[in-house]
Every structure is written in structure tokens, then in C-alpha cells.
């Protein structure tokens, strides 16, 4: 049975226009085998209960008590009926009771272990959520989807995302890359990557010790980088209405 993992790595972000603006931060994240957790529990990781570092189902999907049930319903609505294998959720944990997860990734497998679909779950700072469903992906292959959801006031809701996901089991390393192109071409290059290890009590203590205010720091950094862009006079765009549909599928 698969076991929960914790990753230690980096978030990278580069804006190419109208001014070049780049930053990177050290980070930690969880990689959770949600079907295995349903059968065997979370081990040292606290789930749906108060703890210094924990995972809560209601931070994902429709906000209900069973995020995996939400995922299966979402896949079924998109005609994906053969993703009954492991569903790995790459996400940030709750730390000190706080959670903000700009993006999470659901890696959905067939019963034979091959990758069947990826769900990219995006949250903005206005409390809104949108999912991009990537049907029939492969590790390392570029996937595309139209941008349909407001994330930053310094980007219009137009253009498309280009996704690429890598997983190296030999090195226990994962990379999720999201590039964004607007009507003028390449605009953003972003990624989150890290080395993986079992989410033992010692590993979770290490994550808490290194990142004692992880969620609050994510929100603070988002606003700090926004202020820097504003001071550099990058054009600011007002927030549009949320999309009518809660999900967007990939381009063919």
C-alpha cells in the first residue's frame, strides 16, 4: 500500500513582460495517496483534525468531508471512468490551522498504475476555486488548457496554460511546471519541485520547523510580489466575474 510523502523543494516564478520579474522560495508540500489513505489511514499525518501540521479534505473540491468522493464525481462527469487506481494529491498542508493552496494537483491513475488524468485545482485570494481537467496525460508531455479563471490582477483572463509534469521514482523527485501565454506570447514561467520522503513523524516535524507559518507566508508573499509589480507600473486589471463552469478541460 502506498504511503503519504512530504516534499522539500522550491517554488519558482518568472514574469517576462513588460518588465522581467523573478523570484523563488523554498517550500514543502504533501503528496498523498488518497485511495490508500481511505483504506489504511494517514499514519503520522493528522487528517481532518486539529494539529500543528495537518490535511483537511474540506480544503479541496467542493469543500465537503470526502475530497476523494468529489474527485471521482468530477472525473465521471468528464467521461473518465477508468481512473480507479491510485489518486495522488500534491498539495500544501494546513499549518497552525491555516490553509491557502494556490494550486494543487491530482494525479489520477488506472488500475494498472498508468497515468489516466490530472486535475489542476486553483484557488485565488478571493476565495474562489476552479479546476482544469487534463484528460489522457503522460509524464513529461506538454498539456494545454485555455485560461478561464482570475488569479492575478496583473494578468488578463485570456490566453492559455501549458502544463508539464515530471516524476522520477528513482530519485524520489517531482516537478510540476505551469507556463502561461497571453495574446502576445509567453508571459509567465512557474514551477514547484522537490525531493520526496515518507511523511514520518520526524519528517513532518522537520517541515513544521522549517516552515512554521507556511500558509500565512504564501499569502504574504503573493501580496508582496503584487506590490512590487504595481510599483514597477505593470498594468493592473480589475477582477472579472468567476467563470460559470467550475471546470475547464484541456485543448485537443
N, C-alpha and C positions, 0 to 999 in steps of 0.2 A: 504494500500500500504506500502511496506517495505521502510525503511529509511536508509540512509548511517550511518555507525557506525565507530567509531575510537577505536582502541585498545591500551592499555598501558601494556607493559609486558617485556619479556626478550628473548634474543637470547642466546642459549647455544650450545657449540661445544666442543666435546671431541675426541681427537685422541688417539688411544690405542697402536699403534706401529709406528716405532721401539722405540720411546720414548713416554711417556704419556704427552699429551699437552692439556690443557683445559682452556677455558675462557667463560665468559658470559658478556653480555652487556644489559643495559636497552634500550628499544626501543619503538617506536609507529608505528602503521600501520593502514591502512584503510580496511574496509570490506564493499564493495559496491554492492547493489542490482541492477545489470546493466539493467535488463528489467524494473524495476520500475523507474530507472533514465531516461530511454528513454521516459517514459510516463509522469513523473511528475517533472523532473528536479532534481538538486543536493542540493537544499536548500542552506545552508551556505557554502558549499564546492564549490570552483571555479573549473570549468571544461573547459578545452581547452582554457584557457585564462590566462594571466599573473596575478600572485598573490603570496603572500609570501608563502602560502601552497596551493597546487592545485593538480588536477588529469588531466592527458592528455592521451587521447586514443592512440596517436601515440607511447607512451612508451610501448605498448603491441602488441602482434600478429605480423602482417605484417607491422606495422608502419603506418597504414592508419588512417583515421579520425573517424572510427567506429569500435572499438575493439569488440563490441558485434557481429557485422556482420561477422568479421573474425572468432570468436568463433563458430558461427553457421555453417559456411562453413567448419571449421575443423571437427566438430562433424559429419556433413553429410558425409564427405569423409571417416570417420571411421565407417560408418554404424549406427551411433547413431541418430535416428530420433525422439525419444520420450523424448527429454530434453528441452521441450518448457516452462517449469516452470521457476522459478527464477534462475538466474545465479549470484551467489555471487562471487565477485573478492576480494581476500585477497592480498593486495599489499602495497608497500611503496608509500607515496605521493611524489610529487615534493616539494622541499623546496628551496626557494630563486632561483627558476628557474632551479635547478639542480635535476637530477634523475639518480639513479643507483639502479636497482632492481635485486639483485642476484637470488631471486626466488619469484614467485607469484603463487597463487593457485586459479583456477576457480572451484567453487562448482556448478555443473550443476544439476538441479532438474527436475523431471517430473511435469506435470500439477497438480498432486495431492500432490505435496510437498515432495515426497520421493527423495532421492539422486540417481541420474542416472549415472553420470560420474564426474571425477575430471581431470582437465588438470593442470599439473605442468609445469610452464613456467620458464625456466632457462636462465639467462644471464651470460656471463663471462666478464672478464675485457678487452677482445679483441674485444668487440662489436658484438659478435656472440650470437645467441639465438637458443634454442632447446626446444621442448615440449614433455613431457611424458603424453600419454593419458591413463587414468586408467578407464577401462570400467566396469560398474556394481559394484561400490564400496559400502561400508557400513561404517557408523561411527564406529570407534574403531577396524575395521578389518584390518589385515596386507595385504598390496598390494605390488607387486614386479614388477620391470622392470629392464632389462639389462641397465647398464651404457653405453651410446653411445656418450657422449659429454664431451669435455675437460673443466674442471672447475679450477682445482688446479695443478700446476706443481709438487706437492708432492704426486699426485695420478695418476696412470695409467688409461687409458680408458679401463677398464676391470671390471669384476665382476657385481654386481647388487645392486640396491637400494631396501630398504624395507621402505614403507611408512605406516604411521598410522595417522588418522585424528580424532580428538575428538571435539565435540561441545556440550556444556551444556547450553541450553537456560535458565534454572532456575537460573544459576549463571552468565549468560552472559559471558561465558569464552570459549576460543577456543585454541586448541593446534594442531600444525602441526609438526609431527616428521618424520625425514628422517635419516635412518641408512644406512651405506654403508659397504658392504662386498667385499673384493677383493679375489684373488685366494687363499689367506692364511687364510681367515676368517674375522671376524669382525674387522673393521678398524676405522670407524667414527660413532659417535652418535651426531646428531644435532636436534635442535628443536627451534621453535618460538611459544610463548604462550602469552596470555594476557587477561585482563578483558576488556569487550566491553561496550561502552556507545554511545548514539546518537551523531552524528557529528554535534553538535550545534556550533554556533559561539564561545561560551565560551570554548567548548571542543577543538576546532581547535586552538584557541589562546593558550590554555594550552599546546597542542602538540608542537606548534611553540616555545613557551617559554622554554620548556624543551629540545627540540631538534632543535635548530636554524640552525644547519649545518648537518642535518641528512644524506643526500646523500653523502656529502663530508666525513663525519665521517665514513660511511660504507666503502668507498674506502680506506681511510687511515688505517682503522683497518685491512682490508684484507692484505694490503701490510706490515703492522707492524707484523702481525702474521706470514706472509710468511718469513719475515726476521728472526724472532725468530726460525722458523723451520730450516732455512738454517744455522743459527749459531749453531744449535744443530746437524748439519750434517745429517738431514733427506734426503734421496736420492731425487735428482731433476730430473724431466723428461721433455724433450722438448715438445713443443706444436705440436700435430698431426694436420692433416687437419680436417676441420669441417666435420661432417657426411653428406653424400649425401642426405639422407632423413631428412626433418626438424622435424619429429616427431618419437617417439618410443612408441609402445603400451606395455601394461603390459604383464607379463608372465602368462600363464594359471596355 
